[in-house]
Amino acid sequence: MSAIHPSQLVFFTAHAPFDHMETAHILWMLEHMRLAYYAEGEVIVSPAQGAVDRFLVIKQGMVHGEQNVAHASEADTWLELAEGECFPLGALLANRPVASIYRAGSDTFCYELSAADFRQLNNMSAAFRDFCTRRIANLLEHSKQVIQAQYSHSSAEQQSLTSPLSALIRRPPITCAPETSVQRALQTMREQHIGSMIAVDEAGRPLGILTLHDVLDRIAIPQIDLDQPVINLMSTRIYGLPPQALAHEAALLMAKHVFRHVLVVENERLVGLVSEKDLFALQRVGLRRIGGTIRHAETLEVLQQAAADIRSMAHNMMAQGIAPEQLTQFISTFNDLLTERVVELEFKACGLLGSALHDGLCWLALGSEGRFEQTLNTDQDNAIIFSVPEGRTADEVRAQLLPVARRINETLAQCGFPLCRGEIMASNPKWCLSLEEWKRTFSDWISGGSPEALLNASIFFDFRALYGLQAQADDLRQWLARVASDNSRFLHLMAENALRNRPPLGLVRDFVVNEGNTLDLKLNGITPFVDAARIFALATGVTHTNTIQRLRASAERLKLHPSEIDAWIDALLFIQVLRLRHHDEVSALGVNDEALDNLIDPERLNELDRRILKEAFRQARKLQARLALEYHL
């Protein structure tokens, strides 16, 4: 190659992995590269050429990669590589021919490095070597650093003392009338797990405050009469600030007057309470505290606040760089706790807690919750397995359970989990069944294989026990693992159905977008991985419901290479990161959680994220190619 021009160095340092390589290594690479031209339609690399003899980086133009997916339409088998992208890494590392034909999609210029020099560069540069061996994982790490920086900034702003007090109010204030007895006020504080009680008049104006600190000094030690009005013992020297006042104003007020609480007052009426702990805990939502709040919740209001805390926790975890696999498990786990408490409270309200009906019930989580893969955008997918006591029929038990299930579904909806539009809920008689009825239903789906049966299987076969008699779900899971793995026809139909949903990679543009120039990250991004993993699990008798666990557990039985599985998992996790980030950003704009969607405009992504998303969709296609090979499709 002729003398290196500064523009060449600028070009390479704008693209991964070269942006993380030492300048000396990039200059060495450029000295050993040559520039090649390919006319539109010309084959650049193909399987017929034998072991790959060069490493290519696209300087200008585009390259289409034709994947060998048997019987797939031609349009579905093409991938697109653009400026700054390099290929074919896998074949170079394995010293083998490529598996696809790489053809110039337009007049294209490529920088080329011989295979021998590629291997030498691989030995010289740790950053280059890491990228080549962990391509999508390396790209993901680049993106994670950008995302974490963005979220750390937004989280710091959210947690600073410049926040308005209205943003720090955790729940409606618990109040009492001034004539309430001291004993009753203390009982309420204990029941509600609060550290202060405020007396208000009939118009909601605050008159006095009693804190736990006061209890020791004014009640316990003096051993006063507990029947007297609580206002007698309250501090009436109270200070209030409006909701729009900033947190630092409350902090200064506390410091000046040496107290731990500031009342938030609007038009003389009490609207909230901010404590010293609220201010100086930096608004980080504690996991233990959320769990404790849910377990002790007695009212809908407390549960609703806990649901809001879960969303705050998700934002803070993203700011701390928590991996998406762990984050979705955290969200699902806390949503589980909330659901369990709702189920328990509703059975208690009906007087059925501890009854034979209650003790023989198993509440099932389905869909994304069943897979431990919930994001902030999730509706309800649940069902019931119940035992039939001797002397009763399944219809009799069902009739008694359905009203309770309806109240549970409605309460969950009030906590931010919308009712399922498709009625996939325990309050639907079709999904409130005895164990034997579930086995018959699943058996009908497996033997029938209708489009409706395949759709139901994609939802219900991801079930797991969430509350109650787990043995019911375990029995059903073991039965399903045996029956499904023995029915190759049903698995073939499921695979055929799954392959109809192709990742949206385009010929002319990077992505095939909807009318609104958007991609559906759930339907076209997450679902291909979820569907394939479910089929692999059913075929191999794997009883996990989580997609990543299913892929890992079925890999050995299907003789899948660990690096192949890792690439699929990395791709899935990146798409999940984009979903979580999209939901969180939209929520920050004040959009109701029910209105959250999975639609993103790829043009609004930065260059790095667009590139990784393309790679993630390519991995989805590779996974589908393996599924097609497994079932001869």
Buried (B, 14 or more C-beta within 10 A) or exposed (E): BEEEEEEBBEBBEEBBBBBBBEEEBBBBBBEBBEEBEBEEEEEBBBBEEEEBEBBBBBBBBBBBBBBEBEEBEEEBBBBBBBBBBBBBBBBBBEEBBBBBBBBBBEBBBBBBBBBEBBBBBBEBBEBBBBBBEBBBBBBBBBBBEEBBEBBBEBBEEBBEBEBBBBEBBBBBBBBBBBEBBBBBBBEBBEEBEBBBBBBBBEEBBBBBBBBEBBBEEBBEEEEEEBEEBBBEBBBEEBBBBBBEBBBEBBBEBBEEEEBBBBBBBBEEEBBBBBBBEBBEBEBBBEBEBBBEBBEEBEEEBBBBBBBBBBBBBBBBBBBEBBBBBEBBBBBBBBBBBBBBBBBBBBBEEBEBBEEEBBEBBBBBBBBBBBBBBBBBBBBBBBBBBBBBEEEEEBEEBBEBBBEBBBBBBEBBBEBBBBBBEEEBBBBBBEBBBBBEBBBEBBBEBBEEBEEEBBEBBBBBBBBBBBBBBEEBBBBBBEBBBEBBBEBEEBBBBBBBBBBEBBBBBBEEBBBBBEEEBBBBBBEBBBBBBBBBBBBBBBBBBBBBBBBBBBBBBBBEEEEBEEEBBBBBBBBBBBBBBBBBBBBBBBBEEEEEBEEBBBBBEBEEBEEBBBBBBBBBBBBBBBBBBBBBEBBEB
